[in-house]
Amino acid sequence: MALLHIAYERLLTGIHNEDTIEQYHAHGRQLGRLLYQGRWFDSRR
C-alpha cells in the first residue's frame, strides 16, 4: 500500500506542479469546511 501511495504521489507531481497541488488541497479543505457546515450550496456566496 505504501508503494502505491509513493507511485501515486510521484505521478501527481509529474503531472502537476507544487502550486497546483497546494491549490487543490486548499480548495479541498474549503469544500470540506463548507460541506461540514451545510453551506455547500449557498447562493449568497
PQR file of N, CA, C, O and H, with PARSE charges and radii, in Angstrom:
ATOM      1  N   MET A   1       0.827  -1.190   0.000 -0.4000 1.5000
ATOM      2  CA  MET A   1       0.000   0.000   0.000 -0.0000 2.0000
ATOM      3  C   MET A   1       0.869   1.250   0.000  0.5500 1.7000
ATOM      4  O   MET A   1       0.559   2.229  -0.680 -0.5500 1.4000
ATOM      5  N   ALA A   2       1.950   1.216   0.759 -0.4000 1.5000
ATOM      6  CA  ALA A   2       2.847   2.370   0.801 -0.0000 2.0000
ATOM      7  C   ALA A   2       3.487   2.609  -0.563  0.5500 1.7000
ATOM      8  O   ALA A   2       3.672   3.754  -0.977 -0.5500 1.4000
ATOM      9  H   ALA A   2       2.202   0.422   1.311  0.4000 1.0000
ATOM     10  N   LEU A   3       3.821   1.530  -1.254 -0.4000 1.5000
ATOM     11  CA  LEU A   3       4.415   1.661  -2.581 -0.0000 2.0000
ATOM     12  C   LEU A   3       3.427   2.291  -3.554  0.5500 1.7000
ATOM     13  O   LEU A   3       3.811   3.108  -4.391 -0.5500 1.4000
ATOM     14  H   LEU A   3       3.670   0.600  -0.918  0.4000 1.0000
ATOM     15  N   LEU A   4       2.169   1.917  -3.447 -0.4000 1.5000
ATOM     16  CA  LEU A   4       1.128   2.508  -4.283 -0.0000 2.0000
ATOM     17  C   LEU A   4       0.988   4.000  -4.001  0.5500 1.7000
ATOM     18  O   LEU A   4       0.818   4.796  -4.924 -0.5500 1.4000
ATOM     19  H   LEU A   4       1.857   1.253  -2.767  0.4000 1.0000
ATOM     20  N   HIS A   5       1.059   4.379  -2.728 -0.4000 1.5000
ATOM     21  CA  HIS A   5       0.967   5.789  -2.353 -0.0000 2.0000
ATOM     22  C   HIS A   5       2.148   6.579  -2.920  0.5500 1.7000
ATOM     23  O   HIS A   5       1.966   7.681  -3.437 -0.5500 1.4000
ATOM     24  H   HIS A   5       1.198   3.732  -1.978  0.4000 1.0000
ATOM     25  N   ILE A   6       3.341   6.028  -2.827 -0.4000 1.5000
ATOM     26  CA  ILE A   6       4.534   6.701  -3.361 -0.0000 2.0000
ATOM     27  C   ILE A   6       4.416   6.861  -4.873  0.5500 1.7000
ATOM     28  O   ILE A   6       4.732   7.923  -5.411 -0.5500 1.4000
ATOM     29  H   ILE A   6       3.489   5.132  -2.407  0.4000 1.0000
ATOM     30  N   ALA A   7       3.966   5.823  -5.556 -0.4000 1.5000
ATOM     31  CA  ALA A   7       3.802   5.896  -7.010 -0.0000 2.0000
ATOM     32  C   ALA A   7       2.763   6.940  -7.386  0.5500 1.7000
ATOM     33  O   ALA A   7       2.948   7.681  -8.351 -0.5500 1.4000
ATOM     34  H   ALA A   7       3.708   4.961  -5.119  0.4000 1.0000
ATOM     35  N   TYR A   8       1.669   7.004  -6.630 -0.4000 1.5000
ATOM     36  CA  TYR A   8       0.627   7.995  -6.897 -0.0000 2.0000
ATOM     37  C   TYR A   8       1.161   9.412  -6.699  0.5500 1.7000
ATOM     38  O   TYR A   8       0.904  10.292  -7.520 -0.5500 1.4000
ATOM     39  H   TYR A   8       1.519   6.402  -5.846  0.4000 1.0000
ATOM     40  N   GLU A   9       1.894   9.633  -5.623 -0.4000 1.5000
ATOM     41  CA  GLU A   9       2.458  10.961  -5.358 -0.0000 2.0000
ATOM     42  C   GLU A   9       3.423  11.378  -6.461  0.5500 1.7000
ATOM     43  O   GLU A   9       3.412  12.533  -6.887 -0.5500 1.4000
ATOM     44  H   GLU A   9       2.103   8.919  -4.956  0.4000 1.0000
ATOM     45  N   ARG A  10       4.247  10.464  -6.922 -0.4000 1.5000
ATOM     46  CA  ARG A  10       5.199  10.787  -7.999 -0.0000 2.0000
ATOM     47  C   ARG A  10       4.478  11.068  -9.301  0.5500 1.7000
ATOM     48  O   ARG A  10       4.865  11.971 -10.042 -0.5500 1.4000
ATOM     49  H   ARG A  10       4.256   9.525  -6.577  0.4000 1.0000
ATOM     50  N   LEU A  11       3.440  10.310  -9.587 -0.4000 1.5000
ATOM     51  CA  LEU A  11       2.649  10.560 -10.784 -0.0000 2.0000
ATOM     52  C   LEU A  11       1.972  11.919 -10.705  0.5500 1.7000
ATOM     53  O   LEU A  11       1.946  12.663 -11.685 -0.5500 1.4000
ATOM     54  H   LEU A  11       3.125   9.576  -8.985  0.4000 1.0000
ATOM     55  N   LEU A  12       1.433  12.237  -9.553 -0.4000 1.5000
ATOM     56  CA  LEU A  12       0.760  13.513  -9.354 -0.0000 2.0000
ATOM     57  C   LEU A  12       1.726  14.677  -9.508  0.5500 1.7000
ATOM     58  O   LEU A  12       1.395  15.668 -10.160 -0.5500 1.4000
ATOM     59  H   LEU A  12       1.455  11.632  -8.757  0.4000 1.0000
ATOM     60  N   THR A  13       2.909  14.577  -8.925 -0.4000 1.5000
ATOM     61  CA  THR A  13       3.879  15.665  -9.044 -0.0000 2.0000
ATOM     62  C   THR A  13       4.467  15.733 -10.440  0.5500 1.7000
ATOM     63  O   THR A  13       4.943  16.791 -10.853 -0.5500 1.4000
ATOM     64  H   THR A  13       3.178  13.772  -8.396  0.4000 1.0000
ATOM     65  N   GLY A  14       4.446  14.631 -11.178 -0.4000 1.5000
ATOM     66  CA  GLY A  14       4.911  14.656 -12.557 -0.0000 2.0000
ATOM     67  C   GLY A  14       3.946  15.385 -13.468  0.5500 1.7000
ATOM     68  O   GLY A  14       4.356  15.996 -14.455 -0.5500 1.4000
ATOM     69  H   GLY A  14       4.059  13.772 -10.842  0.4000 1.0000
ATOM     70  N   ILE A  15       2.671  15.322 -13.142 -0.4000 1.5000
ATOM     71  CA  ILE A  15       1.651  15.961 -13.973 -0.0000 2.0000
ATOM     72  C   ILE A  15       1.427  17.409 -13.549  0.5500 1.7000
ATOM     73  O   ILE A  15       1.321  18.295 -14.397 -0.5500 1.4000
ATOM     74  H   ILE A  15       2.339  14.825 -12.340  0.4000 1.0000
ATOM     75  N   HIS A  16       1.356  17.648 -12.261 -0.4000 1.5000
ATOM     76  CA  HIS A  16       1.056  18.981 -11.738 -0.0000 2.0000
ATOM     77  C   HIS A  16       2.261  19.520 -10.980  0.5500 1.7000
ATOM     78  O   HIS A  16       3.044  18.760 -10.410 -0.5500 1.4000
ATOM     79  H   HIS A  16       1.442  16.929 -11.572  0.4000 1.0000
ATOM     80  N   ASN A  17       2.396  20.823 -10.981 -0.4000 1.5000
ATOM     81  CA  ASN A  17       3.470  21.416 -10.191 -0.0000 2.0000
ATOM     82  C   ASN A  17       3.006  21.623  -8.748  0.5500 1.7000
ATOM     83  O   ASN A  17       1.839  21.396  -8.429 -0.5500 1.4000
ATOM     84  H   ASN A  17       1.760  21.441 -11.444  0.4000 1.0000
ATOM     85  N   GLU A  18       3.902  22.044  -7.899 -0.4000 1.5000
ATOM     86  CA  GLU A  18       3.608  22.158  -6.463 -0.0000 2.0000
ATOM     87  C   GLU A  18       2.503  23.171  -6.173  0.5500 1.7000
ATOM     88  O   GLU A  18       1.698  22.957  -5.266 -0.5500 1.4000
ATOM     89  H   GLU A  18       4.850  22.228  -8.158  0.4000 1.0000
ATOM     90  N   ASP A  19       2.451  24.270  -6.926 -0.4000 1.5000
ATOM     91  CA  ASP A  19       1.418  25.285  -6.687 -0.0000 2.0000
ATOM     92  C   ASP A  19       0.023  24.732  -6.977  0.5500 1.7000
ATOM     93  O   ASP A  19      -0.925  25.009  -6.242 -0.5500 1.4000
ATOM     94  H   ASP A  19       3.105  24.444  -7.663  0.4000 1.0000
ATOM     95  N   THR A  20      -0.094  23.957  -8.040 -0.4000 1.5000
ATOM     96  CA  THR A  20      -1.387  23.370  -8.383 -0.0000 2.0000
ATOM     97  C   THR A  20      -1.838  22.401  -7.306  0.5500 1.7000
ATOM     98  O   THR A  20      -3.010  22.391  -6.928 -0.5500 1.4000
ATOM     99  H   THR A  20       0.676  23.733  -8.636  0.4000 1.0000
ATOM    100  N   ILE A  21      -0.917  21.586  -6.809 -0.4000 1.5000
ATOM    101  CA  ILE A  21      -1.258  20.621  -5.769 -0.0000 2.0000
ATOM    102  C   ILE A  21      -1.689  21.345  -4.497  0.5500 1.7000
ATOM    103  O   ILE A  21      -2.658  20.941  -3.854 -0.5500 1.4000
ATOM    104  H   ILE A  21       0.035  21.594  -7.116  0.4000 1.0000
ATOM    105  N   GLU A  22      -0.984  22.402  -4.131 -0.4000 1.5000
ATOM    106  CA  GLU A  22      -1.357  23.169  -2.933 -0.0000 2.0000
ATOM    107  C   GLU A  22      -2.729  23.820  -3.116  0.5500 1.7000
ATOM    108  O   GLU A  22      -3.518  23.896  -2.174 -0.5500 1.4000
ATOM    109  H   GLU A  22      -0.197  22.730  -4.653  0.4000 1.0000
ATOM    110  N   GLN A  23      -3.007  24.288  -4.333 -0.4000 1.5000
ATOM    111  CA  GLN A  23      -4.316  24.879  -4.606 -0.0000 2.0000
ATOM    112  C   GLN A  23      -5.419  23.826  -4.477  0.5500 1.7000
ATOM    113  O   GLN A  23      -6.486  24.119  -3.938 -0.5500 1.4000
ATOM    114  H   GLN A  23      -2.367  24.226  -5.099  0.4000 1.0000
ATOM    115  N   TYR A  24      -5.179  22.610  -4.961 -0.4000 1.5000
ATOM    116  CA  TYR A  24      -6.148  21.524  -4.806 -0.0000 2.0000
ATOM    117  C   TYR A  24      -6.401  21.232  -3.332  0.5500 1.7000
ATOM    118  O   TYR A  24      -7.545  21.033  -2.923 -0.5500 1.4000
ATOM    119  H   TYR A  24      -4.312  22.371  -5.399  0.4000 1.0000
ATOM    120  N   HIS A  25      -5.342  21.207  -2.539 -0.4000 1.5000
ATOM    121  CA  HIS A  25      -5.500  20.946  -1.104 -0.0000 2.0000
ATOM    122  C   HIS A  25      -6.300  22.067  -0.434  0.5500 1.7000
ATOM    123  O   HIS A  25      -7.163  21.803   0.403 -0.5500 1.4000
ATOM    124  H   HIS A  25      -4.413  21.369  -2.871  0.4000 1.0000
ATOM    125  N   ALA A  26      -6.010  23.320  -0.805 -0.4000 1.5000
ATOM    126  CA  ALA A  26      -6.716  24.456  -0.205 -0.0000 2.0000
ATOM    127  C   ALA A  26      -8.202  24.415  -0.559  0.5500 1.7000
ATOM    128  O   ALA A  26      -9.057  24.620   0.303 -0.5500 1.4000
ATOM    129  H   ALA A  26      -5.308  23.534  -1.485  0.4000 1.0000
ATOM    130  N   HIS A  27      -8.504  24.150  -1.829 -0.4000 1.5000
ATOM    131  CA  HIS A  27      -9.907  24.075  -2.237 -0.0000 2.0000
ATOM    132  C   HIS A  27     -10.605  22.881  -1.588  0.5500 1.7000
ATOM    133  O   HIS A  27     -11.783  22.961  -1.240 -0.5500 1.4000
ATOM    134  H   HIS A  27      -7.810  23.983  -2.529  0.4000 1.0000
ATOM    135  N   GLY A  28      -9.887  21.790  -1.427 -0.4000 1.5000
ATOM    136  CA  GLY A  28     -10.457  20.620  -0.762 -0.0000 2.0000
ATOM    137  C   GLY A  28     -10.794  20.906   0.688  0.5500 1.7000
ATOM    138  O   GLY A  28     -11.846  20.499   1.181 -0.5500 1.4000
ATOM    139  H   GLY A  28      -8.930  21.725  -1.709  0.4000 1.0000
ATOM    140  N   ARG A  29      -9.888  21.615   1.378 -0.4000 1.5000
ATOM    141  CA  ARG A  29     -10.163  21.982   2.769 -0.0000 2.0000
ATOM    142  C   ARG A  29     -11.356  22.924   2.852  0.5500 1.7000
ATOM    143  O   ARG A  29     -12.203  22.780   3.733 -0.5500 1.4000
ATOM    144  H   ARG A  29      -9.034  21.946   0.977  0.4000 1.0000
ATOM    145  N   GLN A  30     -11.425  23.897   1.929 -0.4000 1.5000
ATOM    146  CA  GLN A  30     -12.539  24.845   1.935 -0.0000 2.0000
ATOM    147  C   GLN A  30     -13.862  24.123   1.646  0.5500 1.7000
ATOM    148  O   GLN A  30     -14.867  24.381   2.308 -0.5500 1.4000
ATOM    149  H   GLN A  30     -10.737  24.014   1.214  0.4000 1.0000
ATOM    150  N   LEU A  31     -13.861  23.228   0.668 -0.4000 1.5000
ATOM    151  CA  LEU A  31     -15.073  22.482   0.356 -0.0000 2.0000
ATOM    152  C   LEU A  31     -15.478  21.595   1.525  0.5500 1.7000
ATOM    153  O   LEU A  31     -16.663  21.493   1.845 -0.5500 1.4000
ATOM    154  H   LEU A  31     -13.045  23.018   0.130  0.4000 1.0000
ATOM    155  N   GLY A  32     -14.515  20.958   2.158 -0.4000 1.5000
ATOM    156  CA  GLY A  32     -14.810  20.131   3.322 -0.0000 2.0000
ATOM    157  C   GLY A  32     -15.428  20.931   4.446  0.5500 1.7000
ATOM    158  O   GLY A  32     -16.361  20.468   5.103 -0.5500 1.4000
ATOM    159  H   GLY A  32     -13.553  21.041   1.898  0.4000 1.0000
ATOM    160  N   ARG A  33     -14.912  22.138   4.675 -0.4000 1.5000
ATOM    161  CA  ARG A  33     -15.462  23.011   5.711 -0.0000 2.0000
ATOM    162  C   ARG A  33     -16.901  23.404   5.373  0.5500 1.7000
ATOM    163  O   ARG A  33     -17.775  23.380   6.239 -0.5500 1.4000
ATOM    164  H   ARG A  33     -14.154  22.514   4.142  0.4000 1.0000
ATOM    165  N   LEU A  34     -17.144  23.768   4.102 -0.4000 1.5000
ATOM    166  CA  LEU A  34     -18.494  24.163   3.691 -0.0000 2.0000
ATOM    167  C   LEU A  34     -19.467  22.991   3.781  0.5500 1.7000
ATOM    168  O   LEU A  34     -20.611  23.164   4.201 -0.5500 1.4000
ATOM    169  H   LEU A  34     -16.434  23.788   3.398  0.4000 1.0000
ATOM    170  N   LEU A  35     -19.015  21.796   3.386 -0.4000 1.5000
ATOM    171  CA  LEU A  35     -19.876  20.617   3.495 -0.0000 2.0000
ATOM    172  C   LEU A  35     -20.199  20.324   4.948  0.5500 1.7000
ATOM    173  O   LEU A  35     -21.338  19.991   5.276 -0.5500 1.4000
ATOM    174  H   LEU A  35     -18.086  21.656   3.044  0.4000 1.0000
ATOM    175  N   TYR A  36     -19.211  20.446   5.819 -0.4000 1.5000
ATOM    176  CA  TYR A  36     -19.423  20.171   7.236 -0.0000 2.0000
ATOM    177  C   TYR A  36     -20.410  21.166   7.842  0.5500 1.7000
ATOM    178  O   TYR A  36     -21.227  20.800   8.688 -0.5500 1.4000
ATOM    179  H   TYR A  36     -18.286  20.716   5.552  0.4000 1.0000
ATOM    180  N   GLN A  37     -20.331  22.426   7.406 -0.4000 1.5000
ATOM    181  CA  GLN A  37     -21.210  23.460   7.943 -0.0000 2.0000
ATOM    182  C   GLN A  37     -22.579  23.464   7.262  0.5500 1.7000
ATOM    183  O   GLN A  37     -23.484  24.174   7.702 -0.5500 1.4000
ATOM    184  H   GLN A  37     -19.668  22.722   6.719  0.4000 1.0000
ATOM    185  N   GLY A  38     -22.738  22.685   6.201 -0.4000 1.5000
ATOM    186  CA  GLY A  38     -24.011  22.630   5.495 -0.0000 2.0000
ATOM    187  C   GLY A  38     -24.237  23.810   4.574  0.5500 1.7000
ATOM    188  O   GLY A  38     -25.377  24.086   4.200 -0.5500 1.4000
ATOM    189  H   GLY A  38     -22.003  22.109   5.844  0.4000 1.0000
ATOM    190  N   ARG A  39     -23.179  24.514   4.199 -0.4000 1.5000
ATOM    191  CA  ARG A  39     -23.317  25.695   3.343 -0.0000 2.0000
ATOM    192  C   ARG A  39     -22.752  25.448   1.953  0.5500 1.7000
ATOM    193  O   ARG A  39     -22.313  26.396   1.301 -0.5500 1.4000
ATOM    194  H   ARG A  39     -22.253  24.289   4.503  0.4000 1.0000
ATOM    195  N   TRP A  40     -22.750  24.218   1.481 -0.4000 1.5000
ATOM    196  CA  TRP A  40     -22.121  23.900   0.208 -0.0000 2.0000
ATOM    197  C   TRP A  40     -22.886  24.473  -0.975  0.5500 1.7000
ATOM    198  O   TRP A  40     -22.305  24.652  -2.045 -0.5500 1.4000
ATOM    199  H   TRP A  40     -23.107  23.448   2.010  0.4000 1.0000
ATOM    200  N   PHE A  41     -24.173  24.768  -0.814 -0.4000 1.5000
ATOM    201  CA  PHE A  41     -24.955  25.360  -1.893 -0.0000 2.0000
ATOM    202  C   PHE A  41     -25.572  26.648  -1.392  0.5500 1.7000
ATOM    203  O   PHE A  41     -26.794  26.752  -1.279 -0.5500 1.4000
ATOM    204  H   PHE A  41     -24.645  24.623   0.055  0.4000 1.0000
ATOM    205  N   ASP A  42     -24.747  27.618  -1.094 -0.4000 1.5000
ATOM    206  CA  ASP A  42     -25.200  28.903  -0.585 -0.0000 2.0000
ATOM    207  C   ASP A  42     -25.189  29.894  -1.737  0.5500 1.7000
ATOM    208  O   ASP A  42     -24.119  30.262  -2.220 -0.5500 1.4000
ATOM    209  H   ASP A  42     -23.755  27.534  -1.186  0.4000 1.0000
ATOM    210  N   SER A  43     -26.356  30.332  -2.184 -0.4000 1.5000
ATOM    211  CA  SER A  43     -26.434  31.225  -3.339 -0.0000 2.0000
ATOM    212  C   SER A  43     -25.925  32.628  -3.021  0.5500 1.7000
ATOM    213  O   SER A  43     -25.648  33.397  -3.942 -0.5500 1.4000
ATOM    214  H   SER A  43     -27.226  30.033  -1.792  0.4000 1.0000
ATOM    215  N   ARG A  44     -25.797  32.975  -1.760 -0.4000 1.5000
ATOM    216  CA  ARG A  44     -25.302  34.305  -1.387 -0.0000 2.0000
ATOM    217  C   ARG A  44     -23.790  34.385  -1.460  0.5500 1.7000
ATOM    218  O   ARG A  44     -23.234  35.479  -1.367 -0.5500 1.4000
ATOM    219  H   ARG A  44     -26.022  32.350  -1.012  0.4000 1.0000
ATOM    220  N   ARG A  45     -23.132  33.298  -1.618 -0.4000 1.5000
ATOM    221  CA  ARG A  45     -21.672  33.258  -1.616 -0.0000 2.0000
ATOM    222  C   ARG A  45     -21.116  33.514  -2.978  0.5500 1.7000
ATOM    223  O   ARG A  45     -19.898  33.517  -3.157 -0.5500 1.4000
ATOM    224  H   ARG A  45     -23.584  32.410  -1.693  0.4000 1.0000
TER
END
